[in-house]
């Protein structure tokens, strides 16, 4: 896996992972939930005016 330097790259990577896990395990799988939480956190941190 390549190092992630830009927040947008991280969001992209997490979205890909989430898609894979949703397809394979469904939304109730613990890892799917963890990826969703992380994605929300990263997205929230990228929004201007919000404190992460």
C-alpha positions in Angstrom: 0.0 0.0 0.0 1.3 3.4 -0.9 1.7 6.2 1.7 -1.3 8.5 1.8 -0.2 12.2 1.9 -3.3 14.1 0.9 -6.6 13.8 2.9 -8.5 13.4 -0.4 -6.4 10.3 -1.2 -7.4 8.9 2.2 -11.1 9.5 1.6 -10.8 7.8 -1.8 -9.0 4.8 -0.3 -11.5 4.5 2.5 -14.4 4.7 0.0 -12.9 1.9 -2.1 -12.4 -0.2 1.1 -16.0 0.5 2.2 -17.4 -0.5 -1.1 -15.5 -3.8 -1.1 -16.6 -4.6 2.5 -20.2 -3.6 1.8 -20.3 -5.9 -1.2 -18.6 -8.8 0.6 -19.8 -8.6 4.2 -22.8 -6.1 4.4 -23.3 -3.0 6.5 -23.5 -4.8 9.8 -20.0 -6.2 9.7 -17.7 -4.6 12.5 -15.0 -3.6 10.0 -17.6 -2.0 7.7 -18.8 0.1 10.6 -15.2 1.0 11.5 -14.5 2.1 8.0 -17.7 4.2 7.9 -16.8 5.9 11.2 -13.3 6.6 9.9 -14.6 8.0 6.7 -17.0 10.3 8.5 -14.2 11.5 10.7 -11.9 12.2 7.8 -14.7 13.9 5.8 -15.6 16.0 8.8 -12.0 17.1 9.2 -11.9 18.2 5.6 -14.9 20.5 5.9 -13.8 24.1 6.4 -15.0 25.7 9.6 -15.3 22.5 11.5 -13.0 21.5 14.3 -12.0 17.8 14.1 
